[in-house]
Amino acid sequence: MLDDLSRPGFWQACEEQVAEARRMFARLIGADVDQIAILPNASIAAHQAAAGRRWRRRRDILTTPAEFPGIAHVWLSQPGARVRWCGTPAGTVNTGDYLSQIGPRTGLVSVPAVTYRDAIRLDVARIADAAHDAGAAVFVDAYQAAGVMPLDVDWLRCDYLVTGTGKYLLGLPGLAFLYVRHPGGPAPALTGWLGRTDPHAMRATVLDSPPHARRYETGTPAAAAVYAAVAGLSLVGGLDLRQVRHHTQRLIAAAAQRLAAQGEVVRLAGQVDAQGAHLALVEPHAEAMAAWLGHRGVIAAPRSGVLRLAMHAYTTAGDIDAACEAIAAYRHRSCTRPGGIR
Ligand SMILES: Cc1ncc(COP(=O)(O)O)c(C=O)c1O
């Protein structure tokens, strides 16, 4: 990006990167480029997915307390809609919880492909079939899944899919993708010059919308995040994601076993297949633990009472050993006990 910035025609080079990011992401999820919009974050992408939906006869949006809060807030903010929750208030949920609550009033079913806190992986395709049978649309937040496991919109059978580039897609925060199966619906109220049929026509007096997903776009994207998205997607696009999934599952099983032997409390899905690519270690002071580990080169993300240890294609068994040893050393140094017992 810095090289392009130092040459004439930076904006044109940046537009080519945007087009490349769109192409690469479309390929990753088995979509068409015309079904992909590029937006600044997943929350805006969710707003755009909801744009123009009429919450009248089918006014229920089915989601879960395990949903990433920003996405749930978008649903709560929809005028006229009524949010229905499935799973427990504490944030555990399974596929059956969704299946049992889809009904004739459900207009939209919002499913995290993998939950952000505990890495619960839901059976999106089964939920989508039930939702469609009931006449509802399906929205998938794949932020915790894209880049680290195979995702294909045809086998997921979703109507919308959202993800950002800041996690397993190995890019930066500042860019999200919205997949829309049928992008020709009502034009969204949130718009900008990139949402026009021909953005370069620069007609201030005309508000038209192309029949493809660019209609959901707004203004100039964050250039650094766009370049990073292309770099990250070219790494991820060269991987066999089935193998990556297999690899991360093996590492998670090894980490869980080792941490349990150290007396740690980990939240693990009952079945291997229902676990995403991170492990949630129960720790009420996860921020303090993450800061201590960070100084020792173990980067883990604290979130609402858990420390998340994330795996990717490049994670090794040696990394797991190092993380587990550092956690044991933290317990010793901080005089804290696993699971928050002090
Ligand atoms: C599941 C999930 N969805 C969405 C987001 C981010 O949403 P936004 O891009 O609106 O900040 C995250 C970030 O942690 C996430 O884990």
The ligand as a Tripos MOL2 file, in Angstrom:
@<TRIPOS>MOLECULE
LIG
   16    16     1     0     0
SMALL
NO_CHARGES

@<TRIPOS>ATOM
      1 C1        -18.8200  -13.2390   15.8630 C.3       1 LIG1
      2 C2        -18.4130  -11.8110   15.6640 C.ar      1 LIG1
      3 N1        -19.1720  -11.0030   14.9110 N.ar      1 LIG1
      4 C3        -18.8470   -9.7250   14.6870 C.ar      1 LIG1
      5 C4        -17.6880   -9.1840   15.2270 C.ar      1 LIG1
      6 C5        -17.3060   -7.7700   14.9680 C.3       1 LIG1
      7 O1        -18.3560   -6.9470   14.5820 O.3       1 LIG1
      8 P1        -18.0530   -5.4770   14.0350 P.3       1 LIG1
      9 O2        -17.2580   -5.6590   12.7730 O.co2     1 LIG1
     10 O3        -19.3560   -4.8640   13.8120 O.co2     1 LIG1
     11 O4        -17.2340   -4.7810   15.0760 O.co2     1 LIG1
     12 C6        -16.8610   -9.9960   16.0080 C.ar      1 LIG1
     13 C7        -15.6400   -9.4170   16.6040 C.2       1 LIG1
     14 O5        -15.1290   -9.8200   17.6040 O.2       1 LIG1
     15 C8        -17.2350  -11.3330   16.2330 C.ar      1 LIG1
     16 O6        -16.4670  -12.1460   16.9700 O.3       1 LIG1
@<TRIPOS>BOND
     1     1     2 1
     2     2     3 ar
     3     2    15 ar
     4     3     4 ar
     5     4     5 ar
     6     5     6 1
     7     5    12 ar
     8     6     7 1
     9     7     8 1
    10     8     9 2
    11     8    10 1
    12     8    11 1
    13    12    13 1
    14    12    15 ar
    15    13    14 2
    16    15    16 1
@<TRIPOS>SUBSTRUCTURE
     1 LIG1         1 GROUP 0 **** ****
